[in-house]
Each structure stands twice: as C-alpha cells, then as structure tokens.
Amino acid sequence: MERSLGVFFFLHFFLLSSAAFSKHASNGIDWWCRKTTYPETCKYFFNQGSKAAPKDMTEFKKMVIQFAMERALGAESHTKGVGSKCRNGKEKAAWADCLKLYQNTIFQLNQTLDSATKCTEFDIQTWLSTALTNLETCRTGFAELNVSDYILQLIMSNNVTKLISNSLAINNASAGLGKETYKKGFPSWLSGGDRRLLQSSSTKVDLVVAQDGSGNHTTVGAALEEAAKRKTNGRFVIQVKRGVYQENLEIGSKMKNIMLIGDGMRFTFITGNRSVGGGSTTFNSATVAVTGEGFIARGITFRNTAGPENHQAVALRSGADLSVFYRCAFEGYQDTLYVHSQRQFYKECYIYGTVDFIFGNAAVVLQNCMIYARRPMNGQKNAVTAQGRTDPNQNTGISIHNSRVMATDDLKPVESTVKTYLGRPWKEYSRTVFMKTYLDSLVDPTGWLEWDGDFALDTLYYGEYNNIGPRSPTSQRVNWKGYRVIRNSTEASEFTVQNFIAGQSWLPDTEVPFTPGL
C-alpha cells in the first residue's frame, strides 16, 4: 500500500522463496539483520548472546521477537524502580501510564511467542503494532505534561522500540500482503456457548446495575469488580439500567469478553471529567478505558464533561482486541474517542467532538456512524481524525464507511467562520480513509489539515472513495503526496471490515450487523 522505498524493499524480501532463505542463511547474522528496519540493533543483540545464525525465516522471526520480549521485561522492571525518582505529580502521572503500557507490551509480545496461542500472521502483526503503539503513548504522556527531560530518559533509554519495529518488519515480510482470515464464520477461540449467546435475540444477563437499588449493584464499577472474580473467560453480561453514572472505569486485559448493555444511548450514561488541563495524561483521562479482549458495548453513551477549555479529555479509550461498540454515543470536545490500538468495530454510533476527536492507532472501522463536529473554542479548528501510525509495517488506520459527517446545532450558526477538516497527521505514517460517506457543508473544501508544516505529508495515507454530499467533490483537495482520491474498488476494499480488521472471522452471526465489503 505504501509507496516508500522501505516498503518496496520488504515486499521484495517477501517474494524471495524459502529455498533462497535456506541458501543464504549460511551468510550469517549480518545477512539476516539486513532485512530489518534497524540492522545494527539486530546484530548487537545477536552478538550479545553469541547466538548462531537462524536456520530459516520462522526461527529468525521468533528470535527477534524474543529479543524484544527480554528487553521489555527488563525495561518494565527498571521502570518500577524509577517511580520513587518522580519529582512532582505530573511526572508521577506520566510514569504510571508508562508502567501500565510496558506491562501491556509484555502481554502482547507474550501472545506472539506462546505456542499455545493459535493465531494468524495478521494476529501477530496486530499485537506487535499494539506493543509499538504502547511505547509511543508512553512518550506522548511526558510530552503533553511538559515533563520529558528527566524520568522519560530513565525509562526509555533502551532498544525496545527498535526491536519491536524489527519484529514488525520481519513478520510483515513473512506474512505477505494478504490478510489471513478464519475459514468458518467463528474463530476457534469463540466457544459454542458464546456463539449461541451472540446469536440469541435475548441476551442472558449475569449482573444488573441500577441506581434505584433494584439490581445487583448501584455502580458499574462494583459490577466489574464482581466480574473480575469469575474463574472463566466466557462472556459476562452486565446490564446497566437508565441513569447517569459518574464513574471512571478501567476494564483491564485480564477481563476478557465483558459485555455492557445499556437501556439506549439516550438513557444510559457513563460520565467523567478527567483532562490534560486537569493534570491527567490523555491516556489516563478516559471516562472508560478498556483493554480486555472481546469487549462489547451496546446502547450506552460515554461522556467526558471537562469541556473544551481543558483540552484533551477522552470519553472512551479502547485498546481491546476484537472489540465492538453498537448503537453507542461518545461525547466530548478534544480527543473524544481514543481508538488506541488493536482491532475495533463501531456500528451505528454517534461521535461528538472538536479537535482530533477520533484519534489513535487501532485498526478500526466505523460503519453507519453519525460523526458530529461541535463548536470549538474561539480560534480553534475542528479535525475529525488524528491517526497515529508511527511505523509503515503497522496494520493500523481509521476507516470510516457509509457514515455521515455533520455539524451540531451549536456549530451550524458559525459554520462559515469555523474550519472543519477530515483529519490531520498526528504521526508520520498516519492513515485514514473516508468511503461512501456523506460529507456535509461544514467540511473545508481542502479536506485535510497539516499538523506542523510539511510533517508527514509525503508518508501519510489519506484516501477518499465514492463519498457523497456538499463537500464530497475533491477538485479543491490538498495536493500532498500522501493524499489520493481512490479510483478503484480493489484499493478501497483494503479498508473494508472483511480485509482491514478480518471482520468475517469474528463478527458474523452475532447480534451486531455489519457490511463485510464496500
């Protein structure tokens, strides 16, 4: 997909036959390490342990990921010890995020190395992409709180980032261009009982949350605490009855297959007000944060009420692989919906915000969603998306399909004086597409906004395919090297549910409808 020389090199590498790999393996570690993004780092770690050259591609990939794992374990242990050196609350907040992110990085790397984990090359690329995103998020927290001069250097002076980038490059080369999908409708890890549950029109509820005392708990947090004590990872359903729940919630990676069902986005609200202006990192400002695999939410509004004056303030952050949000709403201003990492799907959702209000580095498809730009602070510009891909081998991006981009009632009267754009490049390889989506008159005719001068304009991938509405014409769009009007369905289909998030393998036959292709 990318047009850079680096990706051409890796595609060329992939096309070499396995026989050629065996033939050249005798050339030693230098030959193998030249295939990575950071060959000197690769050679250094092979030489450290006086390890023999790998026999084949599979062994090489495993060894490179193992180096990353060993280094991440050391970094996580070192980071724990650095906490006492934090000089103020802001350093402590950024440090706490980094410790959590290192722990999740180890979790992701371990999945790729665990022989008991039945996974595809696409799964591995997703988990490696997440591991790299975690470390970038760690750096970002220090930068946004303006405390990046001391503690960050103590915990990031290692080669974990480069080792994960090398792992991504090698896995991408061995996997090839195609996205692997499961042959049947359901992936192997989804149990028969879980399939029946998702196919059923009436879902069995395990716990009920109700503020009037008529349920098992009066807070969502208490219900999640009970769910965390269960001994299996089967689907656990929590019904959240109508009401406004003022809670900050975290559904961690050990809490798999949690399902929250509200009474509808107009009736069930989970709300918080953390923000960067209030001293949080963006990562930790989320009203609800979820990393547990297989998370599903239906009929709930996630809200952050910090307001535009407090800048970054997240309503929901998801780093949950294979997560689904159906008929949910996300309300905030700057940085409303943090699609942080992993594979995610949003169906018939409403997203409200101003600056970069759909952002992150997941592989995510938003389908049949209503995207509403609000009135920002004076002097601000609206940007619908800010995608954060930092490595060309990450299989991440934001795909917005069959949706609508509109103005809220408070923006409409001043629409002509507030510029609203489809997105801007947060990171070097930012990737976003709008396909068959209605673009209303609020969108600026140029379509897209620079982040900082010419940063990332050649390396990003921004595409538009068969959009409709007053601002769908592309004659006045930016002329960046990385922007393109997608002309053919083959290129556009790379960003569909079926291909971009392998949705045919985990979405069919559930209660959530979806369109697999264009």
C-alpha positions in Angstrom: 0.0 0.0 0.0 2.8 2.4 0.9 4.9 3.8 -1.9 8.1 4.3 0.1 11.4 2.6 -0.8 11.4 0.9 2.6 8.2 -1.0 1.9 9.3 -1.9 -1.6 12.4 -3.4 0.0 10.3 -5.5 2.3 7.9 -6.7 -0.4 11.0 -7.7 -2.4 12.3 -9.6 0.6 8.9 -11.4 1.0 9.0 -12.6 -2.7 12.2 -14.5 -2.1 11.4 -18.2 -1.8 12.0 -20.2 1.3 14.7 -22.0 -0.7 16.5 -18.8 -1.1 16.3 -18.2 2.6 17.9 -21.5 3.3 20.6 -20.9 0.7 21.6 -17.6 2.2 21.3 -18.5 5.9 24.9 -19.6 5.8 25.9 -16.0 5.1 25.3 -15.5 8.9 23.7 -12.9 11.1 24.7 -9.9 9.0 22.6 -11.2 6.1 19.5 -11.8 8.2 19.8 -8.5 10.1 20.0 -6.5 6.8 16.3 -7.5 6.4 15.2 -5.5 9.4 14.4 -1.8 9.9 17.3 -1.4 12.4 20.1 -3.8 11.3 22.7 -2.6 13.7 20.4 -3.1 16.7 19.6 -6.6 15.4 23.2 -7.5 15.1 24.0 -6.1 18.5 21.5 -8.4 20.2 22.6 -11.5 18.3 26.2 -10.9 19.1 25.4 -10.2 22.8 24.4 -13.8 23.3 26.8 -15.2 20.7 23.8 -16.8 19.1 24.1 -18.8 15.9 22.5 -17.6 12.7 18.9 -18.8 12.3 18.2 -21.7 10.1 15.1 -20.2 8.4 12.6 -17.3 8.5 10.4 -18.7 11.2 13.3 -19.1 13.6 14.7 -15.7 12.8 11.3 -14.1 13.5 10.9 -15.9 16.8 14.4 -14.9 17.9 13.8 -11.2 17.0 10.6 -11.1 18.9 12.3 -12.9 21.8 14.9 -10.1 22.0 12.1 -7.6 22.2 10.4 -9.6 24.9 13.6 -9.9 27.0 14.3 -6.2 26.7 10.7 -5.2 27.5 10.8 -7.3 30.7 14.0 -5.6 31.8 12.5 -2.2 30.9 9.3 -2.9 32.9 11.4 -3.9 35.9 13.6 -0.9 35.7 10.5 1.4 35.3 9.0 0.1 38.5 12.2 1.3 40.3 12.1 4.8 38.8 8.8 5.7 40.4 10.5 6.9 43.5 12.5 9.4 41.5 9.5 11.3 40.2 9.8 14.9 41.3 6.2 16.0 41.0 2.6 14.9 40.3 2.9 15.3 36.5 6.0 13.1 36.3 4.2 10.6 38.5 1.2 10.6 36.3 3.2 10.0 33.1 5.4 7.4 34.8 2.3 5.5 36.0 1.0 5.3 32.4 4.4 4.0 31.2 4.5 1.2 33.7 1.0 0.1 32.7 1.9 0.4 29.0 5.1 -1.7 29.4 3.1 -4.4 31.2 0.6 -4.5 28.3 3.5 -4.6 25.8 4.8 -7.7 27.5 1.3 -9.2 27.4 1.2 -8.5 23.6 4.7 -9.9 22.9 3.9 -13.0 25.1 0.9 -13.8 22.9 3.0 -13.9 19.8 5.6 -16.3 21.4 3.1 -18.6 23.3 2.9 -21.8 21.3 -0.5 -22.5 22.9 -1.9 -19.4 21.2 -3.5 -20.3 17.9 -3.0 -17.2 15.8 -2.5 -16.0 12.3 0.2 -13.8 11.0 -2.4 -11.0 10.9 -3.0 -11.5 14.7 0.7 -11.3 15.3 1.0 -8.1 13.3 -1.8 -6.6 15.3 -0.2 -7.4 18.6 3.2 -6.2 17.6 1.5 -3.0 16.3 -0.1 -2.5 19.7 3.2 -3.1 21.5 4.9 -0.4 19.5 1.9 2.0 20.0 2.1 1.5 23.8 5.7 2.8 23.8 4.8 5.8 21.7 1.9 6.5 24.1 4.4 6.4 27.0 6.5 9.1 25.3 3.4 11.2 24.5 2.3 11.4 28.1 5.5 13.0 29.2 5.5 15.4 26.3 1.9 16.7 26.8 2.6 17.3 30.5 5.8 19.0 29.6 8.0 16.8 31.8 10.0 14.9 29.2 13.5 15.9 30.3 14.3 13.5 33.2 12.1 10.5 34.0 11.4 9.6 30.4 15.1 9.3 29.6 15.5 7.0 32.6 12.8 4.6 31.4 13.1 4.8 27.6 16.9 4.6 27.2 16.6 1.1 25.8 16.1 -0.6 22.4 12.6 -2.0 22.9 11.1 0.3 20.2 13.7 -0.7 17.6 13.4 -4.4 18.4 9.6 -4.3 18.0 10.0 -2.4 14.8 12.3 -5.1 13.6 9.8 -7.7 14.6 7.0 -5.9 12.7 9.2 -5.7 9.5 10.1 -9.4 9.6 6.5 -10.6 10.3 5.2 -8.4 7.6 7.7 -9.8 5.2 6.9 -13.4 6.1 3.1 -12.8 6.1 2.9 -11.2 2.7 0.2 -8.8 1.5 -3.0 -10.7 2.3 -5.0 -10.6 5.5 -5.5 -14.1 6.9 -9.0 -14.9 7.9 -10.6 -17.9 9.5 -12.3 -20.4 7.2 -15.5 -20.6 9.2 -17.7 -17.8 10.5 -16.4 -18.0 14.1 -12.8 -18.0 15.2 -11.6 -21.1 17.1 -11.4 -19.3 20.5 -15.1 -18.5 20.5 -16.9 -21.2 22.4 -20.1 -22.9 21.2 -22.0 -21.4 24.2 -20.7 -17.9 23.4 -21.9 -18.3 19.8 -25.4 -19.2 20.9 -25.4 -16.2 23.2 -24.4 -13.8 20.5 -26.9 -15.3 18.0 -29.8 -15.1 20.5 -32.2 -12.2 20.3 -32.5 -12.1 24.1 -29.1 -12.0 25.9 -28.7 -13.7 29.3 -27.7 -11.1 31.8 -25.2 -12.0 34.6 -25.5 -8.8 36.7 -27.8 -5.8 36.7 -26.7 -2.3 37.7 -29.4 0.1 38.7 -29.2 3.4 40.7 -32.5 2.8 42.4 -31.3 -0.4 44.1 -33.4 -2.8 42.0 -30.3 -4.5 40.6 -27.3 -6.4 41.9 -25.2 -3.2 42.2 -25.8 0.6 42.1 -22.5 1.3 40.3 -20.9 -0.1 37.2 -17.5 -0.3 38.9 -18.9 -2.6 41.6 -20.3 -4.9 38.9 -17.0 -5.0 37.2 -15.2 -5.9 40.4 -17.5 -8.9 40.8 -16.9 -9.8 37.2 -13.2 -9.8 37.7 -13.5 -12.5 40.4 -15.0 -15.1 38.0 -12.9 -18.1 37.1 -13.6 -18.4 33.4 -13.2 -16.1 30.4 -16.6 -16.8 29.0 -19.0 -14.0 28.0 -20.1 -12.0 31.1 -23.0 -9.7 30.5 -23.7 -6.6 32.7 -26.9 -4.7 32.1 -26.7 -1.0 33.0 -30.1 0.5 33.5 -31.0 4.0 32.7 -29.3 6.8 34.7 -26.2 9.0 34.7 -23.3 7.0 36.3 -20.5 9.4 37.3 -17.6 6.9 37.3 -14.1 6.4 35.8 -13.8 2.7 34.8 -11.0 0.5 33.7 -11.6 -2.9 32.1 -8.2 -4.5 32.1 -6.6 -7.1 29.8 -7.4 -9.9 32.3 -11.1 -9.2 32.0 -12.0 -10.8 28.7 -15.4 -11.0 27.0 -17.2 -8.4 29.1 -20.4 -7.1 27.6 -22.1 -3.9 28.8 -25.7 -3.4 27.7 -27.4 -0.1 28.4 -31.0 1.0 28.0 -30.1 3.0 25.0 -27.7 5.9 24.3 -30.4 8.4 25.3 -31.0 6.8 28.7 -27.7 5.2 30.0 -24.8 7.5 30.5 -21.3 6.9 32.0 -19.6 10.2 32.6 -16.3 11.6 33.9 -14.3 14.8 33.7 -10.6 14.0 33.7 -8.5 16.0 31.3 -5.0 17.1 30.5 -6.0 20.6 31.7 -6.8 19.0 35.0 -3.5 17.2 35.3 -4.1 13.8 33.7 -2.4 12.4 30.6 -4.6 12.0 27.6 -4.3 8.2 28.1 -5.5 8.4 31.7 -8.2 11.0 31.1 -10.6 8.4 29.7 -14.0 8.1 31.4 -14.0 4.4 30.4 -10.8 2.6 29.4 -10.9 -1.0 28.1 -8.2 -3.4 27.1 -9.9 -6.7 27.8 -10.2 -8.8 24.6 -13.7 -9.3 23.1 -15.3 -6.3 24.8 -18.8 -5.4 23.6 -20.9 -2.3 24.5 -24.4 -1.7 23.3 -26.8 1.2 24.0 -24.6 3.4 26.2 -23.4 7.0 26.0 -19.8 7.5 27.1 -19.2 11.1 28.1 -16.4 13.4 29.2 -17.6 16.8 30.6 -14.3 18.5 31.1 -15.2 21.0 28.3 -13.1 22.5 25.5 -11.1 24.7 27.8 -9.4 21.7 29.4 -8.1 20.4 26.1 -7.6 16.6 25.7 -10.4 14.8 27.6 -11.3 11.3 26.5 -14.7 9.8 26.8 -13.7 6.3 25.8 -10.3 4.7 25.2 -10.2 1.2 23.7 -7.1 -1.0 23.4 -9.3 -4.1 23.4 -8.7 -6.5 20.6 -11.8 -7.7 18.7 -14.0 -5.0 20.5 -17.4 -3.9 19.3 -19.5 -0.8 20.0 -23.1 -0.9 18.8 -25.5 1.9 19.0 -23.3 3.8 21.4 -22.5 7.5 21.7 -19.2 9.2 22.6 -19.4 12.9 23.8 -16.6 15.3 24.4 -14.6 18.0 22.7 -10.9 17.5 22.1 -9.9 13.8 21.8 -13.3 12.3 22.5 -12.8 8.8 21.1 -9.4 7.2 21.6 -9.1 4.2 19.3 -5.8 3.4 20.9 -4.8 0.0 19.5 -5.9 -3.5 18.3 -8.9 -4.3 16.1 -12.2 -2.5 16.7 -15.6 -2.1 15.1 -18.2 0.7 15.6 -21.7 0.3 14.2 -24.5 2.9 14.2 -22.7 5.0 16.8 -22.7 8.8 17.4 -19.4 10.6 17.9 -19.3 14.3 19.0 -16.2 16.5 19.3 -14.0 19.3 18.0 -10.2 18.8 17.8 -8.9 15.4 16.8 -12.0 13.8 18.2 -11.5 10.3 16.7 -7.8 9.5 17.2 -5.3 6.7 18.0 -3.5 3.8 16.3 -6.0 1.0 16.2 -7.1 -0.9 13.1 -10.7 0.4 13.2 -13.8 0.6 11.0 -16.6 2.9 11.8 -19.7 1.9 9.8 -23.1 3.7 9.5 -22.0 6.2 12.2 -23.1 9.8 12.8 -20.0 12.0 13.3 -20.8 15.4 14.6 -18.4 18.3 14.9 -19.2 20.8 17.7 -18.5 24.4 18.1 -14.8 24.7 19.4 -13.2 27.5 21.4 -12.5 30.8 19.6 -9.6 30.4 17.2 -9.7 26.6 17.1 -10.1 24.5 14.0 -12.0 21.2 14.0 -10.3 18.0 12.9 -12.4 14.8 12.8 -9.5 12.4 12.9 -5.8 12.3 14.0 -4.5 8.8 13.2 -1.2 7.8 14.9 0.7 5.2 12.9 4.4 5.5 13.5 5.8 2.6 11.5 4.9 1.7 7.9 4.6 -2.0 8.9 1.8 -1.4 11.5 -1.5 -2.8 10.1 -3.4 0.2 11.6 -5.6 3.0 10.4 -9.0 4.6 10.7 -11.6 3.6 8.1 -14.9 5.5 8.1 -17.5 3.7 5.9 -21.1 4.5 5.0 -21.3 7.3 7.6 -22.2 11.0 7.9 -20.0 14.0 8.9 -22.3 16.7 10.1 -22.4 19.9 12.3 -24.1 20.0 15.7 -26.8 22.7 16.3 -24.3 24.9 18.2 -21.8 24.8 15.2 -24.3 25.5 12.4 -24.8 29.3 13.1 -21.0 29.8 12.9 -20.1 27.1 10.4 -18.8 29.6 7.9 -16.3 31.0 10.4 -15.0 27.7 11.9 -12.9 25.5 9.7 -13.6 21.8 9.9 -11.3 19.1 8.3 -11.5 15.4 7.8 -8.2 14.8 9.6 -4.6 15.8 10.3 -1.4 13.6 10.6 -0.6 13.1 14.3 2.2 10.7 13.4 4.5 10.1 10.4 2.5 7.3 8.7 -1.0 8.5 9.6 -3.6 6.5 7.7 -7.3 7.4 7.3 -9.9 6.8 4.6 -13.5 8.0 4.2 -15.5 5.7 1.9 -19.1 6.2 0.7 -19.7 8.7 3.4 -21.9 11.9 3.4 -19.7 15.0 3.9 -21.9 18.0 4.8 -21.1 21.6 4.0 -19.1 22.1 7.3 -16.1 20.3 5.8 -13.5 22.7 4.3 -13.1 22.2 0.5 -9.4 21.4 1.0 -10.5 18.4 3.1 -7.4 17.9 5.2 -5.2 19.9 7.6 -1.4 20.0 8.2 -0.2 19.1 11.6 3.1 21.0 11.6 4.4 22.4 8.3 5.2 19.6 5.9 5.4 16.9 8.6 4.2 13.5 7.3 2.7 14.9 4.1 4.7 12.5 1.9 4.4 9.5 4.2 0.8 9.6 5.3 -2.0 7.8 3.5 -5.3 9.7 3.3 -7.9 8.5 0.9 -11.4 9.2 -0.2 -13.7 6.8 -2.1 -17.1 7.5 -3.6 -18.2 10.0 -0.9 -21.4 12.0 -1.3 -22.7 15.3 -0.1 -21.9 19.0 -0.5 -18.2 18.6 0.4 -17.6 15.3 -1.4 -16.1 16.9 -4.6 -12.3 16.6 -4.5 -11.2 19.3 -7.0 -10.0 21.6 -4.3 -8.4 19.0 -2.0 -4.8 19.2 -0.8 -2.1 18.1 -3.2 0.0 16.2 -0.7 2.0 13.2 -2.0 0.3 11.0 0.6 -3.3 12.0 -0.3 -5.2 10.3 -3.0 -8.7 10.0 -4.4 -9.2 6.3 -4.5 -10.5 5.4 -8.0 -10.8 1.6 -8.0 -12.7 -0.7 -5.7 -9.7 -3.0 -5.3 -7.8 -0.4 -3.4 -10.8 0.7 -1.4 -11.6 -2.8 -0.4 -8.4 -3.0 1.6 -10.2 -0.8 4.2 -13.4 -2.8 4.5 -14.5 -4.8 7.5 -13.5 -8.0 5.8 -10.0 -7.0 4.9 -8.9 -4.3 7.3 -9.9 -5.9 10.5 -10.6 -9.5 9.3 -14.1 -9.0 10.4 -15.5 -12.0 8.7 -13.7 -14.1 11.3 -15.2 -12.6 14.4 -18.3 -10.5 13.6 -20.6 -12.9 11.7 -23.7 -14.4 13.3 -23.6 -12.0 16.3 -26.2 -9.5 17.3 -24.2 -6.8 15.6 -25.0 -6.4 11.9 -22.2 -5.4 9.5 -21.3 -5.0 5.9 -18.2 -7.0 5.1 -17.3 -5.3 1.8 -17.9 -2.0 0.1 
